[in-house]
Amino acid sequence: MRSFISIIAIGVAIFVLAGRLDYWQGWLFFSTLLIFMTGFGVFFTKKQELMQEKLRLALKFKPVMMRIYKKYDYNEYGGAPLLGVNGTALKCHGSSKSKTIKNAIITAKRY
């Protein structure tokens, strides 16, 4: 209610200072301000509801993101095979974690 009163006060001030009601720039500014402030009012009154919907959507999206992350995570594969070498050779990164080394050994056993 307070913001509505301030919008009306701004509108009255614009047209009083202009001295006429056919001031098209005043109407343009007033209508833009009215739309802008109404949008902010709707957003801030529905903010809690929007945040709950965002959380619900994030919970639905998390399993999909975890599958994609697991598919492209280098820790899951362990290393890259070196081709042209007699036997099995996998190259791991120097800062590989224990999980990466374990997965590299499992991958090497498959070849």
All heavy atoms as an XYZ file, in Angstrom:
895
protein
N       0.830     -1.195      0.000
C       0.000      0.000      0.000
C       0.872      1.254      0.000
O       0.551      2.227     -0.673
C      -0.914     -0.053      1.230
C      -1.887      1.066      1.309
S      -3.060      0.907     -0.037
C      -4.080      2.271      0.235
N       1.979      1.184      0.773
C       2.856      2.336      0.867
C       3.485      2.664     -0.491
O       3.620      3.822     -0.867
C       3.936      2.046      1.915
C       4.461      3.251      2.597
C       5.351      2.895      3.752
N       6.547      2.204      3.251
C       7.287      1.386      3.951
N       6.962      1.124      5.195
N       8.341      0.824      3.448
N       3.860      1.609     -1.230
C       4.473      1.844     -2.541
C       3.452      2.398     -3.531
O       3.795      3.215     -4.385
C       5.106      0.559     -3.068
O       4.131     -0.431     -3.274
N       2.203      1.963     -3.411
C       1.152      2.476     -4.291
C       0.942      3.977     -4.052
O       0.813      4.742     -5.000
C      -0.151      1.705     -4.056
C      -1.277      2.154     -4.940
C      -1.266      1.857     -6.295
C      -2.333      2.881     -4.417
C      -2.297      2.274     -7.119
C      -3.365      3.299     -5.226
C      -3.344      3.002     -6.586
N       0.956      4.368     -2.799
C       0.792      5.787     -2.459
C       1.972      6.595     -2.989
O       1.791      7.699     -3.523
C       0.618      5.967     -0.931
C      -0.711      5.350     -0.491
C       0.683      7.433     -0.529
C      -0.902      5.278      1.000
N       3.182      6.033     -2.892
C       4.346      6.769     -3.390
C       4.311      6.894     -4.908
O       4.718      7.918     -5.462
C       5.645      6.098     -2.929
O       5.754      4.808     -3.474
N       3.805      5.886     -5.609
C       3.671      5.974     -7.074
C       2.677      7.066     -7.451
O       2.928      7.864     -8.357
C       3.239      4.611     -7.665
C       4.359      3.589     -7.524
C       2.853      4.753     -9.129
C       3.965      2.190     -7.904
N       1.558      7.121     -6.745
C       0.553      8.161     -7.005
C       1.141      9.537     -6.722
O       0.944     10.482     -7.495
C      -0.722      7.917     -6.161
C      -1.376      6.589     -6.545
C      -1.703      9.076     -6.293
C      -1.838      6.512     -7.986
N       1.904      9.661     -5.636
C       2.518     10.950     -5.289
C       3.499     11.384     -6.373
O       3.556     12.567     -6.741
C       3.216     10.853     -3.943
N       4.282     10.449     -6.903
C       5.219     10.778     -7.981
C       4.449     11.216     -9.229
O       4.814     12.191     -9.890
C       6.144      9.581     -8.279
C       7.106      9.363     -7.121
C       6.913      9.788     -9.573
C       7.914      8.086     -7.218
N       3.373     10.499     -9.543
C       2.550     10.864    -10.697
C       1.956     12.249    -10.555
O       1.977     13.047    -11.506
N       1.427     12.558     -9.374
C       0.848     13.886     -9.138
C       1.931     14.947     -9.256
O       1.727     15.994     -9.884
C       0.167     13.930     -7.746
C      -0.175     15.345     -7.342
C      -1.078     13.058     -7.746
N       3.103     14.683     -8.702
C       4.190     15.657     -8.771
C       4.615     15.917    -10.214
O       4.885     17.062    -10.599
C       5.381     15.168     -7.951
N       4.661     14.872    -11.019
C       5.050     15.033    -12.429
C       4.079     15.966    -13.157
O       4.494     16.903    -13.839
C       5.103     13.665    -13.138
C       6.302     12.855    -12.650
C       5.179     13.831    -14.650
C       6.307     11.418    -13.139
N       2.790     15.717    -12.981
C       1.809     16.490    -13.735
C       1.577     17.878    -13.147
O       1.258     18.806    -13.878
C       0.506     15.704    -13.864
C       0.669     14.475    -14.722
C       0.622     13.216    -14.171
C       0.902     14.601    -16.075
C       0.791     12.084    -14.954
C       1.073     13.486    -16.875
C       1.028     12.218    -16.315
N       1.781     18.038    -11.849
C       1.663     19.382    -11.254
C       2.816     20.247    -11.736
O       2.632     21.420    -12.094
C       1.625     19.292     -9.707
C       1.846     20.650     -9.068
C       0.296     18.705     -9.255
N       4.033     19.676    -11.756
C       5.193     20.437    -12.236
C       5.079     20.761    -13.724
O       5.542     21.799    -14.176
C       6.486     19.677    -11.951
C       6.879     19.573    -10.483
C       8.080     18.660    -10.313
C       7.188     20.951     -9.922
N       4.479     19.844    -14.497
C       4.301     20.096    -15.926
C       3.195     21.118    -16.172
O       3.215     21.831    -17.173
C       3.971     18.796    -16.646
N       2.218     21.196    -15.278
C       1.138     22.162    -15.403
C       0.023     21.720    -16.329
O      -0.894     22.489    -16.612
N       0.079     20.491    -16.794
C      -0.979     19.997    -17.690
C      -1.019     18.465    -17.638
O      -0.049     17.808    -17.269
C      -0.762     20.480    -19.113
C       0.551     20.063    -19.714
C       0.696     20.654    -21.120
N       1.635     19.878    -21.875
C       2.870     20.260    -22.160
N       3.309     21.429    -21.723
N       3.663     19.495    -22.875
N      -2.174     17.888    -18.052
C      -2.333     16.432    -18.052
C      -1.983     15.792    -19.389
O      -1.872     14.585    -19.472
C      -3.768     16.054    -17.675
C      -4.137     16.212    -16.214
C      -5.606     15.885    -15.995
C      -3.277     15.319    -15.341
N      -1.801     16.586    -20.443
C      -1.475     16.016    -21.749
C       0.052     15.946    -21.976
O       0.520     15.938    -23.098
C      -2.149     16.802    -22.869
C      -1.692     18.248    -22.931
O      -1.099     18.724    -21.936
O      -1.901     18.882    -23.968
N       0.792     15.835    -20.936
C       2.250     15.727    -20.970
C       2.610     14.255    -21.214
O       2.617     13.441    -20.306
C       2.794     16.249    -19.633
C       4.288     16.285    -19.507
C       5.070     16.946    -20.439
C       4.911     15.684    -18.430
C       6.441     16.996    -20.307
C       6.279     15.724    -18.292
C       7.045     16.384    -19.234
O       8.403     16.419    -19.094
N       2.880     13.904    -22.475
C       3.043     12.495    -22.841
C       4.266     11.857    -22.182
O       4.249     10.662    -21.861
C       3.065     12.311    -24.354
C       4.296     12.842    -25.046
C       4.464     14.085    -25.572
C       5.500     12.130    -25.288
N       5.715     14.204    -26.115
C       6.377     13.010    -25.962
C       5.942     10.850    -25.002
C       7.657     12.642    -26.343
C       7.224     10.484    -25.388
C       8.069     11.380    -26.052
N       5.332     12.613    -21.982
C       6.507     12.043    -21.317
C       6.184     11.673    -19.866
O       6.668     10.680    -19.335
C       7.687     13.023    -21.338
C       8.249     13.284    -22.708
C       7.666     14.529    -23.367
O       6.615     15.021    -22.948
N       8.315     15.005    -24.405
N       5.334     12.466    -19.252
C       4.915     12.171    -17.881
C       4.108     10.886    -17.813
O       4.294     10.054    -16.929
N       3.179     10.718    -18.774
C       2.386      9.486    -18.817
C       3.266      8.271    -19.086
O       3.060      7.201    -18.500
C       1.286      9.581    -19.862
C       0.141     10.427    -19.413
C      -0.200     11.655    -19.870
C      -0.791     10.103    -18.391
N      -1.289     12.134    -19.191
C      -1.680     11.185    -18.274
C      -0.962      9.016    -17.537
C      -2.719     11.217    -17.354
C      -2.018      9.039    -16.628
C      -2.875     10.130    -16.540
N       4.238      8.439    -19.968
C       5.155      7.348    -20.274
C       5.956      6.952    -19.032
O       6.064      5.770    -18.686
C       6.097      7.750    -21.416
C       7.120      6.703    -21.836
C       6.426      5.512    -22.475
C       8.122      7.314    -22.799
N       6.520      7.933    -18.344
C       7.286      7.660    -17.134
C       6.406      7.052    -16.052
O       6.788      6.072    -15.403
C       7.936      8.953    -16.621
C       8.713      8.758    -15.355
C       9.969      8.171    -15.379
C       8.181      9.133    -14.141
C      10.680      7.979    -14.212
C       8.878      8.952    -12.964
C      10.141      8.365    -13.005
N       5.208      7.629    -15.879
C       4.299      7.144    -14.838
C       3.868      5.709    -15.097
O       3.879      4.876    -14.194
C       3.071      8.070    -14.755
C       2.107      7.690    -13.691
C       2.434      7.822    -12.351
C       0.853      7.198    -14.015
C       1.542      7.465    -11.363
C      -0.048      6.842    -13.041
C       0.299      6.981    -11.702
N       3.514      5.378    -16.341
C       3.081      4.013    -16.640
C       4.243      3.026    -16.525
O       4.074      1.906    -16.032
C       2.451      3.939    -18.028
O       3.378      4.364    -19.002
N       5.449      3.428    -16.951
C       6.610      2.556    -16.804
C       6.915      2.302    -15.331
O       7.190      1.171    -14.928
C       7.838      3.192    -17.493
O       7.515      3.472    -18.846
C       9.040      2.275    -17.433
N       6.860      3.359    -14.537
C       7.089      3.223    -13.098
C       6.044      2.324    -12.457
O       6.366      1.475    -11.611
C       7.074      4.605    -12.442
C       7.348      4.644    -10.939
C       8.790      4.248    -10.670
C       7.070      6.026    -10.396
N       4.797      2.469    -12.864
C       3.715      1.655    -12.329
C       3.929      0.173    -12.656
O       3.814     -0.691    -11.773
C       2.375      2.141    -12.880
C       1.128      1.487    -12.318
C       0.988      1.833    -10.854
C      -0.091      1.941    -13.088
N       4.293     -0.129    -13.893
C       4.544     -1.524    -14.284
C       5.744     -2.084    -13.533
O       5.716     -3.209    -13.021
C       4.742     -1.611    -15.816
C       3.432     -1.311    -16.527
C       5.286     -2.964    -16.226
C       3.572     -1.089    -18.018
N       6.814     -1.302    -13.458
C       8.037     -1.727    -12.780
C       7.786     -2.024    -11.303
O       8.184     -3.064    -10.780
C       9.088     -0.626    -12.957
C      10.437     -0.970    -12.435
C      11.214     -1.934    -13.056
C      10.940     -0.326    -11.324
C      12.464     -2.256    -12.586
C      12.193     -0.637    -10.843
C      12.961     -1.600    -11.474
N       7.115     -1.107    -10.618
C       6.853     -1.283     -9.184
C       5.865     -2.429     -8.936
O       5.984     -3.140     -7.939
C       6.322      0.015     -8.578
C       7.328      1.134     -8.588
S       8.789      0.765     -7.625
C       8.269      1.297     -6.035
N       4.903     -2.629     -9.808
C       3.979     -3.749     -9.665
C       4.715     -5.072     -9.807
O       4.481     -6.009     -9.046
C       2.852     -3.658    -10.705
O       2.195     -2.405    -10.577
C       1.849     -4.775    -10.522
N       5.629     -5.139    -10.778
C       6.434     -6.358    -10.948
C       7.269     -6.661     -9.723
O       7.353     -7.814     -9.275
N       7.910     -5.631     -9.162
C       8.685     -5.841     -7.943
C       7.795     -6.278     -6.785
O       8.172     -7.132     -5.993
C       9.440     -4.568     -7.553
C      10.829     -4.530     -8.083
C      11.150     -3.721     -9.143
C      11.821     -5.315     -7.527
C      12.428     -3.674     -9.652
C      13.104     -5.287     -8.018
C      13.419     -4.460     -9.084
N       6.620     -5.686     -6.695
C       5.705     -6.063     -5.620
C       5.278     -7.510     -5.715
O       5.263     -8.238     -4.730
N       4.958     -7.956     -6.913
C       4.565     -9.354     -7.108
C       5.729    -10.273     -6.779
O       5.568    -11.292     -6.109
C       4.070     -9.582     -8.562
C       3.933    -11.060     -8.875
C       2.754     -8.862     -8.776
N       6.932     -9.904     -7.237
C       8.103    -10.751     -6.978
C       8.374    -10.878     -5.483
O       8.589    -11.977     -4.978
C       9.342    -10.189     -7.679
C      10.590    -10.937     -7.346
C      10.819    -12.188     -7.885
C      11.517    -10.416     -6.469
C      11.955    -12.901     -7.577
C      12.659    -11.104     -6.154
C      12.883    -12.352     -6.709
N       8.365     -9.764     -4.763
C       8.708     -9.828     -3.350
C       7.615    -10.456     -2.496
O       7.909    -11.033     -1.453
C       9.095     -8.447     -2.822
C      10.460     -8.016     -3.278
C      10.623     -6.911     -4.064
C      11.571     -8.758     -2.930
C      11.886     -6.529     -4.495
C      12.833     -8.392     -3.348
C      12.992     -7.273     -4.131
N       6.353    -10.367     -2.927
C       5.309    -11.044     -2.150
C       5.310    -12.543     -2.424
O       4.939    -13.327     -1.567
C       3.918    -10.474     -2.470
O       3.679    -10.558     -3.867
C       3.793     -9.055     -1.994
N       5.741    -12.951     -3.609
C       5.777    -14.365     -3.970
C       7.175    -14.966     -3.827
O       7.404    -16.095     -4.246
C       5.306    -14.552     -5.417
C       3.923    -14.043     -5.693
C       2.911    -14.871     -4.973
C       1.516    -14.386     -5.314
N       0.492    -15.138     -4.659
N       8.103    -14.235     -3.242
C       9.488    -14.682     -3.163
C       9.611    -16.019     -2.443
O      10.319    -16.915     -2.896
C      10.340    -13.623     -2.467
C      11.803    -13.954     -2.432
C      12.585    -12.843     -1.765
C      14.050    -13.209     -1.702
N      14.815    -12.192     -1.005
N       8.938    -16.180     -1.316
C       9.022    -17.421     -0.551
C       8.499    -18.596     -1.373
O       9.101    -19.666     -1.393
C       8.231    -17.281      0.766
C       8.375    -18.454      1.689
C       9.791    -18.583      2.217
O      10.514    -17.627      2.343
N      10.183    -19.797      2.515
N       7.399    -18.381     -2.053
C       6.825    -19.431     -2.898
C       7.775    -19.775     -4.047
O       7.959    -20.947     -4.382
C       5.489    -18.957     -3.443
C       4.709    -20.003     -4.166
C       3.357    -19.483     -4.615
O       2.791    -18.620     -3.927
O       2.875    -19.951     -5.664
N       8.394    -18.762     -4.646
C       9.358    -19.005     -5.720
C      10.576    -19.767     -5.215
O      11.098    -20.646     -5.895
C       9.794    -17.679     -6.343
C       8.762    -16.964     -7.199
C       9.254    -15.572     -7.575
C       8.464    -17.762     -8.447
N      11.039    -19.445     -4.015
C      12.205    -20.126     -3.463
C      11.888    -21.598     -3.173
O      12.726    -22.472     -3.393
C      12.686    -19.432     -2.180
C      13.251    -18.046     -2.427
S      14.648    -18.036     -3.544
C      15.901    -18.690     -2.501
N      10.684    -21.895     -2.695
C      10.298    -23.279     -2.460
C      10.224    -24.046     -3.775
O      10.653    -25.198     -3.860
C       8.952    -23.335     -1.731
C       9.029    -22.913     -0.291
C       7.658    -22.827      0.352
O       6.642    -22.951     -0.316
N       7.639    -22.609      1.662
N       9.701    -23.412     -4.813
C       9.628    -24.053     -6.125
C      11.022    -24.297     -6.681
O      11.289    -25.345     -7.267
C       8.816    -23.179     -7.087
C       8.495    -23.838     -8.395
C       7.599    -25.048     -8.249
O       6.744    -25.071     -7.347
O       7.759    -25.990     -9.048
N      11.920    -23.340     -6.456
C      13.302    -23.481     -6.911
C      13.969    -24.661     -6.208
O      14.687    -25.445     -6.834
C      14.053    -22.178     -6.623
C      15.439    -22.115     -7.149
C      16.003    -20.737     -6.856
C      17.455    -20.649     -7.179
N      18.016    -19.337     -6.846
N      13.727    -24.814     -4.916
C      14.300    -25.926     -4.162
C      13.737    -27.254     -4.656
O      14.482    -28.227     -4.832
C      14.013    -25.751     -2.670
C      14.509    -26.847     -1.747
C      16.038    -26.919     -1.802
C      14.041    -26.612     -0.331
N      12.448    -27.300     -4.919
C      11.809    -28.519     -5.411
C      12.383    -28.903     -6.782
O      12.682    -30.070     -7.047
C      10.299    -28.298     -5.492
C       9.507    -29.542     -5.658
C       7.997    -29.349     -5.544
N       7.509    -28.015     -5.713
C       6.864    -27.324     -4.764
N       6.658    -27.863     -3.594
N       6.432    -26.109     -4.996
N      12.597    -27.926     -7.634
C      13.180    -28.173     -8.948
C      14.623    -28.640     -8.820
O      15.054    -29.551     -9.530
C      13.106    -26.907     -9.802
C      13.634    -27.007    -11.222
C      12.802    -28.022    -12.007
C      13.596    -25.657    -11.892
N      15.374    -28.049     -7.908
C      16.770    -28.447     -7.702
C      16.857    -29.883     -7.206
O      17.749    -30.637     -7.619
C      17.445    -27.499     -6.712
N      15.934    -30.286     -6.343
C      15.953    -31.665     -5.842
C      15.629    -32.661     -6.947
O      16.143    -33.776     -6.959
C      14.974    -31.817     -4.676
C      15.395    -31.110     -3.387
C      14.293    -31.225     -2.340
C      16.691    -31.678     -2.861
N      14.793    -32.270     -7.896
C      14.491    -33.149     -9.031
C      15.668    -33.214    -10.003
O      15.896    -34.221    -10.649
C      13.257    -32.646     -9.783
C      11.965    -32.852     -9.048
C      10.812    -32.326     -9.869
C       9.502    -32.458     -9.129
N       8.384    -31.906     -9.888
N      16.418    -32.132    -10.120
C      17.487    -32.027    -11.090
C      18.799    -32.642    -10.597
O      19.654    -33.003    -11.397
C      17.694    -30.548    -11.427
C      18.511    -30.303    -12.651
C      18.093    -30.785    -13.871
C      19.686    -29.584    -12.583
C      18.844    -30.555    -15.012
C      20.438    -29.352    -13.701
C      20.015    -29.841    -14.926
N      18.951    -32.787     -9.289
C      20.217    -33.276     -8.720
C      20.595    -34.672     -9.211
O      21.753    -34.886     -9.582
C      20.152    -33.241     -7.199
C      21.470    -33.595     -6.564
C      21.432    -33.477     -5.068
C      22.778    -33.864     -4.500
N      22.795    -33.746     -3.062
N      19.698    -35.671     -9.250
C      20.100    -36.989     -9.749
C      20.585    -36.968    -11.195
O      21.524    -37.675    -11.554
C      18.840    -37.844     -9.613
C      17.977    -37.146     -8.640
C      18.323    -35.707     -8.740
N      19.973    -36.127    -12.011
C      20.396    -36.018    -13.409
C      21.807    -35.452    -13.474
O      22.671    -35.972    -14.196
C      19.417    -35.118    -14.202
C      19.907    -34.870    -15.610
C      18.033    -35.726    -14.207
N      22.074    -34.404    -12.710
C      23.403    -33.803    -12.706
C      24.450    -34.774    -12.161
O      25.576    -34.812    -12.647
C      23.406    -32.513    -11.881
C      22.733    -31.363    -12.569
S      23.410    -31.001    -14.203
C      25.046    -30.481    -13.788
N      24.079    -35.573    -11.169
C      25.032    -36.539    -10.611
C      25.372    -37.616    -11.642
O      26.523    -38.052    -11.730
C      24.481    -37.163     -9.328
C      24.410    -36.179     -8.172
S      25.952    -35.343     -7.811
C      26.917    -36.685     -7.189
N      24.386    -38.070    -12.438
C      24.670    -39.048    -13.495
C      25.613    -38.473    -14.543
O      26.553    -39.136    -14.987
C      23.372    -39.505    -14.161
C      22.634    -40.579    -13.403
C      21.592    -41.254    -14.272
N      20.702    -40.342    -14.969
C      19.526    -39.927    -14.519
N      19.083    -40.351    -13.361
N      18.783    -39.112    -15.230
N      25.372    -37.225    -14.936
C      26.242    -36.586    -15.924
C      27.639    -36.402    -15.347
O      28.637    -36.677    -16.014
C      25.645    -35.234    -16.373
C      24.367    -35.477    -17.165
C      26.645    -34.431    -17.190
C      23.591    -34.223    -17.478
N      27.729    -35.954    -14.101
C      29.031    -35.748    -13.466
C      29.797    -37.067    -13.376
O      30.986    -37.123    -13.663
C      28.848    -35.146    -12.074
C      30.146    -34.989    -11.322
C      31.038    -33.976    -11.661
C      30.484    -35.853    -10.294
C      32.230    -33.832    -10.989
C      31.682    -35.720     -9.619
C      32.547    -34.703     -9.970
O      33.734    -34.577     -9.299
N      29.091    -38.130    -12.996
C      29.746    -39.433    -12.864
C      30.219    -39.958    -14.223
O      31.265    -40.573    -14.330
C      28.784    -40.431    -12.220
C      29.437    -41.678    -11.736
C      28.488    -42.505    -10.895
C      29.231    -43.682    -10.325
N      28.427    -44.444     -9.420
N      29.455    -39.665    -15.264
C      29.818    -40.127    -16.598
C      31.108    -39.464    -17.091
O      31.930    -40.105    -17.741
C      28.672    -39.819    -17.569
C      28.924    -40.283    -18.977
C      27.719    -39.977    -19.855
C      27.975    -40.396    -21.295
N      26.829    -40.079    -22.141
N      31.298    -38.192    -16.781
C      32.454    -37.457    -17.286
C      33.540    -37.216    -16.233
O      34.503    -36.509    -16.506
C      32.009    -36.122    -17.875
C      31.182    -36.309    -19.116
C      29.807    -36.105    -19.103
C      31.774    -36.735    -20.298
C      29.049    -36.306    -20.239
C      31.018    -36.933    -21.443
C      29.658    -36.714    -21.401
O      28.905    -36.920    -22.531
N      33.393    -37.791    -15.060
C      34.373    -37.594    -13.992
C      35.607    -38.453    -14.269
O      35.513    -39.670    -14.432
C      33.753    -37.975    -12.646
C      34.678    -37.702    -11.482
O      35.615    -36.905    -11.650
O      34.443    -38.283    -10.413
N      36.778    -37.846    -14.307
C      37.996    -38.607    -14.601
C      38.343    -39.584    -13.480
O      39.049    -40.560    -13.709
C      39.179    -37.664    -14.880
C      39.739    -36.977    -13.658
C      40.810    -37.540    -12.969
C      39.216    -35.783    -13.189
C      41.332    -36.929    -11.848
C      39.729    -35.169    -12.083
C      40.800    -35.737    -11.416
O      41.303    -35.136    -10.314
N      37.838    -39.341    -12.289
C      38.093    -40.271    -11.182
C      37.440    -41.634    -11.418
O      37.881    -42.634    -10.875
C      37.590    -39.696     -9.861
C      38.415    -38.528     -9.399
O      39.642    -38.562     -9.474
N      37.751    -37.488     -8.941
N      36.377    -41.664    -12.211
C      35.676    -42.918    -12.482
C      36.437    -43.810    -13.458
O      36.282    -45.018    -13.452
C      34.277    -42.641    -13.040
C      33.342    -41.982    -12.059
C      33.039    -42.861    -10.853
O      32.875    -44.086    -11.027
O      32.977    -42.312     -9.744
N      37.257    -43.208    -14.318
C      37.968    -43.988    -15.331
C      39.390    -44.321    -14.899
O      39.948    -45.319    -15.315
C      37.986    -43.237    -16.671
C      36.600    -43.065    -17.209
C      35.912    -41.870    -17.061
C      35.939    -44.129    -17.821
C      34.627    -41.729    -17.528
C      34.654    -43.992    -18.288
C      34.010    -42.788    -18.143
O      32.736    -42.652    -18.597
N      39.987    -43.490    -14.128
C      41.306    -43.777    -13.588
C      42.448    -43.273    -14.426
O      43.373    -42.673    -13.920
N      42.461    -43.506    -15.681
C      43.569    -43.066    -16.511
C      43.283    -43.290    -17.970
O      42.247    -43.811    -18.350
N      44.263    -42.903    -18.793
C      44.129    -43.052    -20.236
C      45.061    -44.168    -20.707
O      46.206    -44.244    -20.267
C      44.495    -41.745    -20.920
N      44.581    -45.024    -21.600
C      45.458    -46.104    -22.079
C      46.540    -45.561    -23.017
O      46.299    -44.651    -23.796
C      44.501    -47.031    -22.825
C      43.354    -46.170    -23.200
C      43.244    -45.107    -22.147
N      47.739    -46.110    -22.879
C      48.824    -45.768    -23.801
C      48.817    -46.790    -24.915
O      49.005    -47.986    -24.676
C      50.175    -45.782    -23.068
C      50.396    -44.665    -22.049
C      51.730    -44.841    -21.368
C      50.311    -43.303    -22.691
N      48.597    -46.341    -26.111
C      48.501    -47.242    -27.255
C      49.886    -47.442    -27.873
O      50.752    -46.582    -27.804
C      47.525    -46.662    -28.286
C      46.119    -46.373    -27.762
C      45.283    -45.712    -28.835
C      45.453    -47.649    -27.281
N      50.081    -48.617    -28.485
C      51.346    -48.908    -29.136
C      52.377    -49.500    -28.205
O      53.539    -49.644    -28.556
N      51.986    -49.840    -27.009
C      52.891    -50.432    -26.025
C      52.547    -51.910    -25.927
O      51.377    -52.281    -25.920
C      52.730    -49.742    -24.654
C      53.618    -50.366    -23.610
C      52.977    -48.251    -24.763
N      53.564    -52.768    -25.878
C      53.306    -54.196    -25.670
C      52.786    -54.386    -24.253
O      53.478    -54.109    -23.278
C      54.589    -55.017    -25.858
C      54.707    -55.554    -27.265
O      53.744    -55.531    -28.020
N      55.891    -56.034    -27.601
N      51.576    -54.808    -24.101
C      50.983    -55.009    -22.785
C      49.969    -53.909    -22.490
O      49.540    -53.165    -23.363
N      49.595    -53.826    -21.243
C      48.604    -52.849    -20.806
C      49.307    -51.736    -20.048
O      50.057    -52.004    -19.109
C      47.563    -53.511    -19.880
O      46.969    -54.596    -20.583
C      46.493    -52.538    -19.477
N      49.048    -50.519    -20.442
C      49.623    -49.361    -19.755
C      48.575    -48.274    -19.673
O      47.958    -47.897    -20.672
C      50.853    -48.868    -20.500
N      48.357    -47.783    -18.475
C      47.436    -46.675    -18.258
C      48.210    -45.525    -17.631
O      49.002    -45.721    -16.724
C      46.287    -47.078    -17.334
C      45.252    -48.025    -17.927
C      44.275    -48.468    -16.865
C      44.501    -47.356    -19.052
N      47.970    -44.325    -18.126
C      48.632    -43.128    -17.627
C      47.658    -42.389    -16.726
O      46.555    -42.038    -17.135
C      49.040    -42.246    -18.813
C      49.564    -40.891    -18.441
C      50.990    -40.998    -17.971
C      51.566    -39.597    -17.828
N      51.857    -39.249    -16.485
N      48.062    -42.170    -15.466
C      47.234    -41.431    -14.501
C      47.859    -40.070    -14.247
O      49.059    -39.878    -14.422
C      47.136    -42.189    -13.184
S      46.330    -43.779    -13.325
N      47.062    -39.155    -13.801
C      47.542    -37.822    -13.463
C      48.356    -37.890    -12.182
O      48.105    -38.729    -11.318
C      46.344    -36.871    -13.294
C      46.727    -35.439    -13.285
N      47.054    -34.781    -12.134
C      46.846    -34.532    -14.296
C      47.359    -33.530    -12.433
N      47.230    -33.356    -13.732
N      49.307    -37.019    -12.043
C      50.172    -37.026    -10.865
C      49.456    -36.740     -9.559
O      49.867    -37.211     -8.503
N      48.394    -35.990     -9.608
C      47.659    -35.668     -8.380
C      46.398    -36.510     -8.235
O      45.437    -36.082     -7.602
C      47.298    -34.190     -8.364
O      46.419    -33.905     -9.430
N      46.416    -37.715     -8.796
C      45.239    -38.587     -8.734
C      44.976    -39.037     -7.310
O      45.893    -39.291     -6.529
C      45.447    -39.814     -9.623
O      45.542    -39.440    -10.968
N      43.716    -39.158     -6.984
C      43.306    -39.639     -5.662
C      43.361    -41.156     -5.641
O      43.527    -41.816     -6.677
C      41.883    -39.158     -5.371
C      41.754    -37.663     -5.352
C      40.318    -37.248     -5.160
C      40.205    -35.739     -5.239
N      38.846    -35.282     -5.219
N      43.207    -41.718     -4.465
C      43.267    -43.177     -4.334
C      42.145    -43.851     -5.126
O      42.333    -44.922     -5.701
C      43.197    -43.577     -2.858
O      42.012    -43.102     -2.268
N      40.987    -43.221     -5.175
C      39.866    -43.771     -5.949
C      40.238    -43.860     -7.432
O      39.909    -44.828     -8.113
C      38.634    -42.877     -5.768
C      37.442    -43.292     -6.581
C      36.292    -42.308     -6.392
C      35.139    -42.674     -7.280
N      34.052    -41.716     -7.199
N      40.947    -42.848     -7.929
C      41.354    -42.827     -9.330
C      42.331    -43.955     -9.630
O      42.209    -44.634    -10.657
C      41.996    -41.468     -9.665
O      41.130    -40.427     -9.208
C      42.224    -41.319    -11.145
N      43.299    -44.155     -8.755
C      44.289    -45.218     -8.948
C      43.606    -46.585     -8.904
O      43.886    -47.465     -9.721
C      45.408    -45.123     -7.896
C      46.116    -43.768     -7.984
C      46.390    -46.265     -8.029
C      46.822    -43.523     -9.300
N      42.674    -46.749     -7.952
C      41.932    -48.011     -7.847
C      41.162    -48.290     -9.138
O      41.207    -49.399     -9.685
C      40.959    -47.956     -6.663
C      40.102    -49.211     -6.512
C      38.996    -48.993     -5.520
C      37.922    -48.252     -6.244
N      36.598    -48.310     -5.788
N      40.486    -47.275     -9.661
C      39.733    -47.446    -10.905
C      40.660    -47.697    -12.091
O      40.302    -48.424    -13.017
C      38.847    -46.236    -11.164
C      37.663    -46.192    -10.222
O      37.265    -47.209     -9.670
N      37.107    -45.015    -10.028
N      41.854    -47.128    -12.075
C      42.821    -47.377    -13.143
C      43.276    -48.831    -13.127
O      43.415    -49.476    -14.176
C      44.018    -46.444    -13.007
N      43.500    -49.382    -11.934
C      43.908    -50.793    -11.821
C      42.794    -51.712    -12.300
O      43.031    -52.690    -13.021
C      44.326    -51.095    -10.363
C      45.604    -50.326    -10.020
C      44.506    -52.597    -10.146
C      45.968    -50.346     -8.557
N      41.555    -51.377    -11.924
C      40.401    -52.191    -12.364
C      40.280    -52.124    -13.894
O      40.048    -53.142    -14.551
C      39.105    -51.714    -11.668
C      39.170    -52.055    -10.182
C      37.885    -52.329    -12.315
C      38.056    -51.405     -9.363
N      40.466    -50.949    -14.468
C      40.404    -50.800    -15.927
C      41.528    -51.565    -16.592
O      41.318    -52.216    -17.626
C      40.494    -49.297    -16.300
O      39.446    -48.598    -15.646
C      40.345    -49.105    -17.801
N      42.723    -51.548    -16.018
C      43.863    -52.275    -16.590
C      43.629    -53.783    -16.582
O      44.025    -54.484    -17.507
C      45.138    -51.930    -15.817
N      42.960    -54.270    -15.537
C      42.661    -55.710    -15.464
C      41.706    -56.125    -16.586
O      41.777    -57.247    -17.087
C      42.040    -56.072    -14.117
C      43.032    -56.132    -12.997
C      42.331    -56.560    -11.725
C      43.309    -56.650    -10.566
N      42.633    -57.053     -9.338
N      40.794    -55.231    -16.968
C      39.840    -55.555    -18.040
C      40.530    -55.697    -19.395
O      40.083    -56.434    -20.233
C      38.773    -54.461    -18.149
C      37.658    -54.655    -17.141
C      36.515    -53.739    -17.444
N      36.810    -52.465    -16.772
C      36.152    -51.348    -16.968
N      35.178    -51.310    -17.840
N      36.459    -50.262    -16.311
N      41.631    -54.991    -19.620
C      42.345    -55.068    -20.888
C      43.321    -56.216    -20.819
O      43.931    -56.662    -21.642
C      43.053    -53.747    -21.207
C      42.102    -52.638    -21.562
C      41.872    -51.596    -20.668
C      41.413    -52.651    -22.764
C      40.992    -50.565    -20.991
C      40.545    -51.610    -23.089
C      40.334    -50.590    -22.191
O      39.466    -49.586    -22.515
